[in-house]
Amino acid sequence: MTTPSALERPTGVPFARRLAARLVLLPAFALALLPPRRMRAVLGVVRRGARPATAAQAAAARDALCAVSLRCAGPRGCLPRSLGAALLCRLGGSWPTWCTGVRVVPPFTAHAWIEAEGRPVGEGVPDDYFRRLIAVGPVHAAHTAKAADAAPTAPPAPPADEADRAASGPPAP
């Protein structure tokens, strides 16, 4: 026997936001078909130049995806929902941390979600409920500038051997 359930879809999402959410649905579903390694590489390229998303921006993107897609609103739509929400944030110039992982408590379940300000967005679970396996976070401008400014350093000189020490004379008192 099955248990009847109803999906809760967010209401009050502006028309322009719903239209943008429909725009990112196809790329989100296409990305969901890729192997994790390629998915991570594509998201790594897409996130470039974006500022970190706030919790409000990430929640609005997630709500917009759930409002336009029953699959994304459903319990098995976590991967396209998280990918679509990240892409929708990117259209606005920001990037949440996109994560995939597993539940910490039994039974074992894989899950995908987005985080903003260090917390899962719209999941309704404690912060430590999931364990991250893959995460694609925003690139901070300070981090990239620091990496670009760092000059390569010369390797340390090899230690002098006994013959070099003997040729240089006795040690100074």
Backbone as a printed PyTorch tensor [residue, N CA C, xyz], in Angstrom:
tensor([[[  0.8390,  -1.1720,   0.0000],
         [  0.0000,   0.0000,   0.0000],
         [  0.8910,   1.2440,   0.0000]],

        [[  0.5110,   2.2330,  -0.7340],
         [  1.2940,   3.4620,  -0.8070],
         [  0.7180,   4.5020,   0.1440]],

        [[  1.5590,   5.4020,   0.5340],
         [  1.1440,   6.4880,   1.4050],
         [  0.9450,   7.7320,   0.5590]],

        [[ -0.2480,   8.3200,   0.5950],
         [ -0.4510,   9.5360,  -0.2050],
         [  0.3560,  10.6860,   0.3810]],

        [[  0.9000,  11.4820,  -0.4810],
         [  1.6420,  12.6560,  -0.0370],
         [  1.4450,  13.7780,  -1.0360]],

        [[  1.5700,  14.9700,  -0.5600],
         [  1.4480,  16.1420,  -1.4160],
         [  2.7400,  16.9310,  -1.3340]],

        [[  3.1800,  17.4040,  -2.4740],
         [  4.3920,  18.2140,  -2.5120],
         [  4.0110,  19.6550,  -2.2030]],

        [[  4.8190,  20.2790,  -1.3890],
         [  4.6050,  21.6920,  -1.0930],
         [  5.4310,  22.5190,  -2.0510]],

        [[  4.7550,  23.2840,  -2.8840],
         [  5.4490,  24.1490,  -3.8250],
         [  5.3610,  25.5800,  -3.3310]],

        [[  6.4740,  26.2840,  -3.3590],
         [  6.4620,  27.6800,  -2.8980],
         [  5.5260,  28.5390,  -3.7420]],

        [[  4.8720,  29.4640,  -3.0910],
         [  4.0020,  30.4130,  -3.7870],
         [  4.5950,  31.8030,  -3.6270]],

        [[  4.1390,  32.7040,  -4.4430],
         [  4.6080,  34.0780,  -4.3480],
         [  5.9430,  34.3380,  -5.0210]],

        [[  6.4000,  33.4070,  -5.8560],
         [  7.6500,  33.6240,  -6.5820],
         [  7.3310,  34.5280,  -7.7750]],

        [[  8.0220,  35.6630,  -7.9170],
         [  7.7300,  36.5860,  -9.0180],
         [  7.8790,  35.9200, -10.3880]],

        [[  7.1250,  36.4430, -11.3630],
         [  7.1180,  35.8730, -12.7080],
         [  8.5160,  35.8490, -13.3220]],

        [[  9.2710,  36.9310, -13.1860],
         [ 10.6180,  36.9920, -13.7740],
         [ 11.5180,  35.9270, -13.1560]],

        [[ 11.3750,  35.6940, -11.8660],
         [ 12.1860,  34.6670, -11.1870],
         [ 11.7980,  33.2720, -11.6550]],

        [[ 10.4920,  33.0310, -11.8470],
         [ 10.0350,  31.7330, -12.3610],
         [ 10.5240,  31.5110, -13.7790]],

        [[ 10.5240,  32.5640, -14.5790],
         [ 11.0120,  32.4630, -15.9570],
         [ 12.5050,  32.1240, -15.9750]],

        [[ 13.2820,  32.7750, -15.1280],
         [ 14.7150,  32.4790, -15.0370],
         [ 14.9370,  31.0470, -14.5520]],

        [[ 14.0940,  30.5850, -13.6320],
         [ 14.2110,  29.2060, -13.1400],
         [ 13.9350,  28.2090, -14.2620]],

        [[ 12.9580,  28.4940, -15.0960],
         [ 12.6850,  27.6100, -16.2470],
         [ 13.8680,  27.6100, -17.2220]],

        [[ 14.5480,  28.7330, -17.3200],
         [ 15.6990,  28.8440, -18.2080],
         [ 16.8380,  27.9230, -17.7600]],

        [[ 17.0420,  27.7720, -16.4670],
         [ 18.1540,  26.9440, -15.9820],
         [ 17.7680,  25.4790, -15.7890]],

        [[ 16.4920,  25.1400, -15.9570],
         [ 16.0750,  23.7440, -15.7630],
         [ 16.7580,  22.7890, -16.7350]],

        [[ 16.7680,  23.1130, -18.0130],
         [ 17.3740,  22.2210, -19.0040],
         [ 18.8670,  22.0110, -18.7470]],

        [[ 19.6500,  23.0790, -18.5320],
         [ 21.0600,  22.8460, -18.1930],
         [ 21.2340,  22.0520, -16.8980]],

        [[ 20.3580,  22.2510, -15.9250],
         [ 20.4680,  21.5160, -14.6600],
         [ 20.2210,  20.0250, -14.8850]],

        [[ 19.2060,  19.6900, -15.6620],
         [ 18.9320,  18.2800, -15.9480],
         [ 20.0500,  17.6630, -16.7850]],

        [[ 20.6140,  18.4430, -17.6990],
         [ 21.7350,  17.9360, -18.5070],
         [ 22.9680,  17.6980, -17.6350]],

        [[ 23.2590,  18.6220, -16.7300],
         [ 24.3970,  18.4450, -15.8180],
         [ 24.2090,  17.2280, -14.9210]],

        [[ 22.9640,  16.9610, -14.5330],
         [ 22.6830,  15.8320, -13.6440],
         [ 23.0060,  14.4950, -14.3080]],

        [[ 23.1000,  14.4670, -15.6170],
         [ 23.4200,  13.2320, -16.3350],
         [ 24.9200,  12.9720, -16.4210]],

        [[ 25.7280,  13.9700, -16.1280],
         [ 27.1810,  13.8260, -16.2240],
         [ 27.7560,  13.0350, -15.0550]],

        [[ 28.9080,  12.4090, -15.2630],
         [ 29.5950,  11.7850, -14.1280],
         [ 30.0440,  12.8660, -13.1350]],

        [[ 30.1750,  12.5190, -11.8660],
         [ 30.5260,  13.5240, -10.8480],
         [ 31.7820,  14.3280, -11.1610]],

        [[ 32.7900,  13.6960, -11.7270],
         [ 34.0460,  14.3930, -12.0420],
         [ 33.8040,  15.5130, -13.0540]],

        [[ 33.0300,  15.2330, -14.0770],
         [ 32.7580,  16.2610, -15.1020],
         [ 31.8080,  17.3290, -14.5670]],

        [[ 30.8400,  16.8990, -13.7630],
         [ 29.9020,  17.8450, -13.1680],
         [ 30.6710,  18.8680, -12.3230]],

        [[ 31.6080,  18.3700, -11.5450],
         [ 32.4150,  19.2490, -10.7000],
         [ 33.2700,  20.1940, -11.5400]],

        [[ 33.8080,  19.6980, -12.6320],
         [ 34.6350,  20.5370, -13.5030],
         [ 33.7960,  21.6370, -14.1540]],

        [[ 32.6120,  21.3070, -14.6300],
         [ 31.7450,  22.3050, -15.2600],
         [ 31.3410,  23.3680, -14.2440]],

        [[ 30.9380,  22.9360, -13.0650],
         [ 30.5450,  23.9040, -12.0380],
         [ 31.7160,  24.7680, -11.6000]],

        [[ 32.9180,  24.1980, -11.6000],
         [ 34.1050,  24.9740, -11.2690],
         [ 34.3540,  26.1050, -12.2440]],

        [[ 34.0240,  25.8870, -13.5070],
         [ 34.1740,  26.9340, -14.5200],
         [ 33.0520,  27.9570, -14.3940]],

        [[ 31.8330,  27.4860, -14.1840],
         [ 30.6630,  28.3750, -14.1240],
         [ 30.7470,  29.3330, -12.9340]],

        [[ 31.3090,  28.9000, -11.8210],
         [ 31.3450,  29.7270, -10.6160],
         [ 32.3300,  30.8890, -10.6780]],

        [[ 33.2420,  30.8780, -11.6240],
         [ 34.2850,  31.9050, -11.6910],
         [ 33.6930,  33.3060, -11.7890]],

        [[ 34.2400,  34.2020, -11.0040],
         [ 33.8230,  35.5960, -11.0520],
         [ 32.5830,  35.9150, -10.2420]],

        [[ 32.0070,  34.9420,  -9.5550],
         [ 30.7980,  35.1800,  -8.7730],
         [ 31.1550,  35.4540,  -7.3230]],

        [[ 30.3660,  36.2960,  -6.6890],
         [ 30.5480,  36.5470,  -5.2670],
         [ 29.7830,  35.4570,  -4.4900]],

        [[ 30.1170,  35.2180,  -3.2360],
         [ 29.3940,  34.2170,  -2.4500],
         [ 27.9220,  34.5970,  -2.2800]],

        [[ 27.0450,  33.6270,  -2.4190],
         [ 25.6040,  33.8680,  -2.2790],
         [ 25.2360,  33.9950,  -0.8080]],

        [[ 24.2780,  34.8520,  -0.5370],
         [ 23.7370,  34.9480,   0.8180],
         [ 22.7000,  33.8460,   0.9980]],

        [[ 22.3090,  33.6020,   2.2320],
         [ 21.2890,  32.5830,   2.5060],
         [ 19.9660,  32.9630,   1.8410]],

        [[ 19.6350,  34.2430,   1.8280],
         [ 18.3850,  34.6920,   1.2100],
         [ 18.4050,  34.4730,  -0.3040]],

        [[ 19.5240,  34.7640,  -0.9580],
         [ 19.6300,  34.5530,  -2.4010],
         [ 19.5150,  33.0670,  -2.7380]],

        [[ 20.1890,  32.2350,  -1.9700],
         [ 20.1490,  30.8030,  -2.2250],
         [ 18.7510,  30.2350,  -1.9750]],

        [[ 18.0900,  30.6820,  -0.9160],
         [ 16.7420,  30.2100,  -0.6200],
         [ 15.7530,  30.6470,  -1.7050]],

        [[ 15.9060,  31.8690,  -2.2020],
         [ 15.0230,  32.3480,  -3.2740],
         [ 15.2240,  31.5320,  -4.5480]],

        [[ 16.4680,  31.1860,  -4.8580],
         [ 16.7360,  30.3700,  -6.0480],
         [ 16.1530,  28.9700,  -5.8860]],

        [[ 16.3150,  28.3730,  -4.7240],
         [ 15.7780,  27.0370,  -4.4680],
         [ 14.2530,  27.0540,  -4.5440]],

        [[ 13.6290,  28.0700,  -3.9580],
         [ 12.1710,  28.1850,  -4.0030],
         [ 11.6680,  28.3490,  -5.4310]],

        [[ 12.3820,  29.1290,  -6.2390],
         [ 11.9700,  29.3300,  -7.6300],
         [ 12.0210,  28.0130,  -8.4080]],

        [[ 13.0510,  27.2190,  -8.1820],
         [ 13.1550,  25.9220,  -8.8610],
         [ 12.0220,  25.0000,  -8.4510]],

        [[ 11.7210,  24.9670,  -7.1690],
         [ 10.6330,  24.1110,  -6.6820],
         [  9.2720,  24.6040,  -7.1700]],

        [[  9.1290,  25.8970,  -7.4080],
         [  7.8650,  26.4480,  -7.8820],
         [  7.5850,  26.0880,  -9.3400]],

        [[  8.6240,  25.9260, -10.1480],
         [  8.4050,  25.6700, -11.5750],
         [  8.5480,  24.2050, -11.9640]],

        [[  9.0530,  23.3590, -11.0900],
         [  9.2930,  21.9660, -11.4540],
         [  8.8400,  21.0170, -10.3470]],

        [[  7.8870,  20.1550, -10.6770],
         [  7.4540,  19.1550,  -9.7130],
         [  8.5670,  18.1740,  -9.3990]],

        [[  9.3590,  17.8580, -10.3930],
         [ 10.4720,  16.9320, -10.1560],
         [ 11.4630,  17.5300,  -9.1530]],

        [[ 11.7810,  18.8030,  -9.3130],
         [ 12.7080,  19.4520,  -8.3780],
         [ 12.0980,  19.5810,  -6.9870]],

        [[ 10.7920,  19.7220,  -6.8970],
         [ 10.1340,  19.8390,  -5.6070],
         [ 10.0060,  18.4940,  -4.9130]],

        [[ 10.1240,  17.4100,  -5.6590],
         [  9.9470,  16.0770,  -5.1040],
         [ 11.1310,  15.5770,  -4.3160]],

        [[ 10.9350,  14.4580,  -3.6020],
         [ 12.0010,  13.9230,  -2.7580],
         [ 13.1910,  13.3710,  -3.5390]],

        [[ 13.0140,  13.0100,  -4.7890],
         [ 14.1210,  12.4770,  -5.5880],
         [ 14.6900,  13.5050,  -6.5670]],

        [[ 14.3220,  14.7490,  -6.3830],
         [ 14.7920,  15.7950,  -7.2830],
         [ 15.9270,  16.6210,  -6.7170]],

        [[ 16.6430,  16.0700,  -5.7510],
         [ 17.6670,  16.8800,  -5.0800],
         [ 18.8160,  17.2880,  -6.0070]],

        [[ 19.2290,  16.4040,  -6.9080],
         [ 20.3630,  16.7440,  -7.7710],
         [ 20.0070,  17.8480,  -8.7600]],

        [[ 18.9230,  17.7180,  -9.5680],
         [ 18.6030,  18.8410, -10.4580],
         [ 18.1930,  20.0980,  -9.6970]],

        [[ 17.5790,  19.9360,  -8.5360],
         [ 17.1860,  21.1090,  -7.7400],
         [ 18.4220,  21.8720,  -7.2710]],

        [[ 19.4120,  21.1730,  -6.7550],
         [ 20.6170,  21.8510,  -6.2680],
         [ 21.4180,  22.4580,  -7.4140]],

        [[ 21.5190,  21.7330,  -8.5220],
         [ 22.2370,  22.2730,  -9.6880],
         [ 21.5170,  23.4940, -10.2470]],

        [[ 20.1970,  23.4020, -10.3700],
         [ 19.4150,  24.5230, -10.8960],
         [ 19.4840,  25.7360,  -9.9900]],

        [[ 19.4350,  25.5170,  -8.6830],
         [ 19.5190,  26.6450,  -7.7480],
         [ 20.8840,  27.3180,  -7.8340]],

        [[ 21.9390,  26.5230,  -7.9640],
         [ 23.2770,  27.1030,  -8.1040],
         [ 23.3830,  27.9080,  -9.4010]],

        [[ 22.8560,  27.3570, -10.4910],
         [ 22.9000,  28.0780, -11.7740],
         [ 22.0510,  29.3430, -11.7290]],

        [[ 20.9110,  29.2790, -11.0530],
         [ 20.0540,  30.4590, -10.9400],
         [ 20.7400,  31.5430, -10.1060]],

        [[ 21.4170,  31.1490,  -9.0560],
         [ 22.2080,  32.1310,  -8.2880],
         [ 23.2730,  32.7500,  -9.1750]],

        [[ 23.9020,  31.9300, -10.0080],
         [ 24.9700,  32.4230, -10.8830],
         [ 24.4500,  33.4490, -11.8800]],

        [[ 23.2070,  33.2730, -12.3470],
         [ 22.6180,  34.2770, -13.2380],
         [ 22.5270,  35.6320, -12.5470]],

        [[ 22.3760,  35.6300, -11.2380],
         [ 22.3190,  36.8660, -10.4680],
         [ 23.6830,  37.3630, -10.0180]],

        [[ 24.7540,  36.6570, -10.3830],
         [ 26.0970,  37.1080, -10.0450],
         [ 26.6620,  36.5440,  -8.7600]],

        [[ 25.9550,  35.5970,  -8.1480],
         [ 26.4620,  35.0050,  -6.9070],
         [ 26.5880,  33.4890,  -7.0830]],

        [[ 27.1990,  32.8400,  -6.1070],
         [ 27.3790,  31.3890,  -6.1680],
         [ 27.2880,  30.8030,  -4.7600]],

        [[ 26.3640,  29.8510,  -4.5360],
         [ 26.3450,  29.1510,  -3.2450],
         [ 27.3740,  28.0260,  -3.2760]],

        [[ 27.5190,  27.3290,  -2.1980],
         [ 28.3610,  26.1340,  -2.2050],
         [ 27.4700,  24.9740,  -2.6000]],

        [[ 27.7760,  24.3510,  -3.7330],
         [ 27.0130,  23.1850,  -4.1920],
         [ 27.6610,  21.9450,  -3.5980]],

        [[ 26.8500,  21.0810,  -2.9980],
         [ 27.3830,  19.9150,  -2.2940],
         [ 26.6430,  18.6420,  -2.6670]],

        [[ 27.3740,  17.5470,  -2.6740],
         [ 26.7780,  16.2200,  -2.7030],
         [ 27.4170,  15.4370,  -1.5730]],

        [[ 26.6480,  14.5150,  -1.0300],
         [ 27.1720,  13.7330,   0.0770],
         [ 26.1860,  12.6800,   0.5150]],

        [[ 26.3100,  12.2890,   1.7610],
         [ 25.4630,  11.2310,   2.3060],
         [ 24.9280,  11.6540,   3.6700]],

        [[ 23.8460,  10.9770,   4.0580],
         [ 23.3010,  11.1960,   5.3910],
         [ 24.2050,  10.5720,   6.4230]],

        [[ 24.3400,  11.2190,   7.5660],
         [ 25.1960,  10.7130,   8.6280],
         [ 24.4880,   9.5970,   9.3970]],

        [[ 23.1860,   9.7220,   9.5780],
         [ 22.4210,   8.7250,  10.3230],
         [ 21.8580,   7.6750,   9.3640]],

        [[ 21.7330,   6.4140,   9.8080],
         [ 21.1750,   5.3740,   8.9480],
         [ 19.7260,   5.6800,   8.6090]],

        [[ 19.2060,   5.2310,   7.5170],
         [ 19.8580,   4.4390,   6.4760],
         [ 20.6820,   5.3200,   5.5370]],

        [[ 21.6610,   4.7000,   4.8960],
         [ 22.5280,   5.3920,   3.9430],
         [ 21.6780,   5.9670,   2.8150]],

        [[ 21.8440,   7.2440,   2.5380],
         [ 21.1420,   7.9020,   1.4420],
         [ 22.0460,   8.9750,   0.8710]],

        [[ 22.1640,   9.0020,  -0.4360],
         [ 22.9130,  10.0670,  -1.0980],
         [ 22.0090,  11.2870,  -1.2320]],

        [[ 22.6180,  12.4610,  -1.2590],
         [ 21.8420,  13.6860,  -1.3470],
         [ 22.6890,  14.7870,  -1.9700]],

        [[ 22.0390,  15.7500,  -2.5920],
         [ 22.7000,  16.9370,  -3.1370],
         [ 21.9580,  18.1580,  -2.5950]],

        [[ 22.6990,  19.2010,  -2.2470],
         [ 22.1000,  20.3890,  -1.6770],
         [ 23.0060,  21.5840,  -1.9270]],

        [[ 22.5050,  22.7640,  -1.5940],
         [ 23.3290,  23.9690,  -1.6640],
         [ 23.4610,  24.5260,  -0.2520]],

        [[ 24.5650,  25.2040,  -0.0370],
         [ 24.8260,  25.8630,   1.2430],
         [ 25.1440,  27.3270,   0.9850]],

        [[ 24.7610,  28.1450,   1.9370],
         [ 25.1280,  29.5590,   1.9160],
         [ 25.4140,  29.9660,   3.3490]],

        [[ 26.4370,  30.7580,   3.5150],
         [ 26.8580,  31.2170,   4.8310],
         [ 27.1390,  30.0330,   5.7580]],

        [[ 27.6300,  28.9250,   5.1810],
         [ 28.0370,  27.7600,   5.9560],
         [ 26.9210,  26.8390,   6.4050]],

        [[ 25.7000,  27.0390,   5.9230],
         [ 24.5600,  26.2230,   6.3630],
         [ 23.7780,  25.7050,   5.1610]],

        [[ 23.2110,  24.4870,   5.2610],
         [ 22.3440,  23.9860,   4.1860],
         [ 21.1210,  24.8910,   4.0220]],

        [[ 20.7040,  25.0870,   2.7820],
         [ 19.5900,  25.9850,   2.4910],
         [ 18.3290,  25.1750,   2.1980]],

        [[ 17.2830,  25.4110,   2.9800],
         [ 15.9800,  24.8220,   2.7280],
         [ 15.8730,  23.3300,   2.9670]],

        [[ 16.7870,  22.7430,   3.7040],
         [ 16.7650,  21.2940,   3.9120],
         [ 15.9570,  20.8960,   5.1470]],

        [[ 15.8230,  21.7740,   6.1130],
         [ 15.0560,  21.4620,   7.3020],
         [ 15.7070,  20.4160,   8.1990]],

        [[ 17.0230,  20.3390,   8.1550],
         [ 17.7670,  19.3830,   8.9860],
         [ 18.9020,  20.1380,   9.6780]],

        [[ 19.4740,  19.5480,  10.7510],
         [ 20.6150,  20.1980,  11.4040],
         [ 21.8140,  20.3260,  10.4570]],

        [[ 22.7170,  21.2290,  10.7790],
         [ 23.8720,  21.5030,   9.9190],
         [ 24.7500,  20.2790,   9.6920]],

        [[ 24.8520,  19.3920,  10.6680],
         [ 25.7290,  18.2290,  10.5450],
         [ 24.9950,  16.9560,  10.1280]],

        [[ 23.8220,  17.0790,   9.5400],
         [ 23.0110,  15.9220,   9.1330],
         [ 23.5950,  15.2090,   7.9180]],

        [[ 24.2750,  15.9520,   7.0530],
         [ 24.8820,  15.3890,   5.8470],
         [ 26.3950,  15.4950,   5.9380]],

        [[ 27.0700,  14.5540,   5.3320],
         [ 28.5340,  14.5890,   5.2180],
         [ 28.8620,  14.8730,   3.7540]],

        [[ 29.6180,  15.9320,   3.5250],
         [ 30.0020,  16.3140,   2.1590],
         [ 30.9900,  15.3210,   1.5710]],

        [[ 30.7720,  14.9830,   0.3070],
         [ 31.7490,  14.2100,  -0.4550],
         [ 32.3460,  15.0640,  -1.5670]],

        [[ 31.5210,  15.9020,  -2.1770],
         [ 31.9700,  16.8400,  -3.2110],
         [ 31.3610,  18.1970,  -2.8820]],

        [[ 32.1470,  19.2410,  -2.9660],
         [ 31.6530,  20.5960,  -2.7480],
         [ 32.3200,  21.5320,  -3.7450]],

        [[ 31.5140,  22.3990,  -4.3420],
         [ 32.0210,  23.4230,  -5.2530],
         [ 31.5460,  24.7640,  -4.7000]],

        [[ 32.4400,  25.4330,  -3.9980],
         [ 32.0990,  26.6960,  -3.3560],
         [ 32.5340,  27.8840,  -4.1850]],

        [[ 32.1440,  29.0730,  -3.7430],
         [ 32.5510,  30.2820,  -4.4550],
         [ 34.0550,  30.5000,  -4.3340]],

        [[ 34.6130,  31.1390,  -5.3440],
         [ 36.0330,  31.4870,  -5.3210],
         [ 36.1180,  32.8880,  -4.7490]],

        [[ 36.8420,  33.0400,  -3.6610],
         [ 36.9650,  34.3440,  -3.0240],
         [ 38.0270,  35.1570,  -3.7380]],

        [[ 37.7530,  36.4400,  -3.9430],
         [ 38.6820,  37.3190,  -4.6550],
         [ 40.0010,  37.4360,  -3.9040]],

        [[ 39.9570,  37.4790,  -2.5950],
         [ 41.1950,  37.6050,  -1.8250],
         [ 42.0590,  36.3650,  -1.9970]],

        [[ 41.4070,  35.2040,  -2.0720],
         [ 42.1590,  33.9570,  -2.2310],
         [ 42.8560,  33.9200,  -3.5900]],

        [[ 42.1690,  34.3240,  -4.6590],
         [ 42.7760,  34.2850,  -5.9810],
         [ 43.8650,  35.3360,  -6.1150]],

        [[ 43.6740,  36.5170,  -5.4960],
         [ 44.7010,  37.5570,  -5.5770],
         [ 45.9490,  37.1200,  -4.8170]],

        [[ 45.7590,  36.4820,  -3.6710],
         [ 46.8970,  36.0180,  -2.8860],
         [ 47.6700,  34.9550,  -3.6570]],

        [[ 46.9610,  34.0610,  -4.3200],
         [ 47.6210,  33.0080,  -5.0850],
         [ 48.3690,  33.5980,  -6.2830]],

        [[ 47.8160,  34.6350,  -6.8930],
         [ 48.4660,  35.2440,  -8.0540],
         [ 49.7100,  36.0330,  -7.6370]],

        [[ 49.6670,  36.6540,  -6.4390],
         [ 50.7920,  37.4550,  -5.9810],
         [ 51.9420,  36.6130,  -5.4460]],

        [[ 51.6600,  35.4080,  -5.0430],
         [ 52.7020,  34.5640,  -4.4490],
         [ 53.7230,  34.1930,  -5.5180]],

        [[ 54.9460,  34.5510,  -5.2670],
         [ 56.0170,  34.2320,  -6.2130],
         [ 56.6260,  32.8970,  -5.8180]],

        [[ 57.0150,  32.1210,  -6.8000],
         [ 57.6410,  30.8520,  -6.4540],
         [ 58.9530,  31.1060,  -5.7300]],

        [[ 59.2050,  30.3280,  -4.7130],
         [ 60.4360,  30.4930,  -3.9420],
         [ 61.4650,  29.4870,  -4.4240]],

        [[ 62.7340,  29.8630,  -4.2420],
         [ 63.8270,  28.9670,  -4.6470],
         [ 63.9060,  27.8220,  -3.6570]],

        [[ 64.2460,  26.6260,  -4.1340],
         [ 64.3700,  25.5040,  -3.2100],
         [ 65.5420,  25.7400,  -2.2680]],

        [[ 65.4770,  25.1830,  -1.0670],
         [ 66.5730,  25.4030,  -0.1160],
         [ 67.8550,  24.7750,  -0.6320]],

        [[ 68.9760,  25.3930,  -0.2610],
         [ 70.2820,  24.8820,  -0.6930],
         [ 70.5470,  23.5460,  -0.0200]],

        [[ 71.1430,  22.6210,  -0.7520],
         [ 71.4340,  21.3250,  -0.1430],
         [ 72.4790,  21.4960,   0.9460]],

        [[ 72.4460,  20.6430,   1.9510],
         [ 73.4320,  20.7760,   3.0330],
         [ 74.8300,  20.4960,   2.5100]],

        [[ 75.7830,  21.2110,   3.0840],
         [ 77.1810,  21.0320,   2.6690],
         [ 77.6920,  19.6980,   3.1890]],

        [[ 78.4610,  19.0270,   2.3640],
         [ 79.0140,  17.7450,   2.8230],
         [ 80.3410,  17.9930,   3.5340]],

        [[ 80.9230,  16.9410,   4.0530],
         [ 82.1410,  17.0500,   4.8500],
         [ 83.3170,  17.6290,   4.0510]],

        [[ 83.4270,  17.2960,   2.7710],
         [ 84.5400,  17.7990,   1.9580],
         [ 84.4560,  19.3070,   1.7950]],

        [[ 83.2450,  19.8540,   1.6030],
         [ 83.0800,  21.2990,   1.4690],
         [ 83.4380,  22.0140,   2.7760]],

        [[ 83.0490,  21.4180,   3.8940],
         [ 83.3580,  22.0290,   5.1890],
         [ 84.8720,  22.0370,   5.4480]],

        [[ 85.5370,  20.9570,   5.0720],
         [ 87.0010,  20.8660,   5.2840],
         [ 87.7340,  21.8620,   4.4090]],

        [[ 87.2530,  22.1010,   3.1800],
         [ 87.9240,  23.0220,   2.2710],
         [ 87.7300,  24.4580,   2.7020]],

        [[ 86.6540,  24.7530,   3.4050],
         [ 86.4120,  26.1370,   3.8100],
         [ 87.2200,  26.5210,   5.0280]],

        [[ 87.8450,  25.5810,   5.6680],
         [ 88.6800,  25.9150,   6.8340],
         [ 87.9920,  25.5550,   8.1190]],

        [[ 88.6860,  25.8450,   9.2060],
         [ 88.1180,  25.5140,  10.5140],
         [ 86.9610,  26.4640,  10.8390]],

        [[ 86.0160,  26.0120,  11.6630],
         [ 84.8930,  26.8660,  12.0180],
         [ 85.3530,  28.0710,  12.8420]],

        [[ 84.6890,  29.1590,  12.6980],
         [ 85.0260,  30.3760,  13.4380],
         [ 84.6450,  30.2060,  14.9050]],

        [[ 85.5180,  30.7550,  15.8240],
         [ 85.2130,  30.6140,  17.2600],
         [ 84.1110,  31.4980,  17.7110]]])
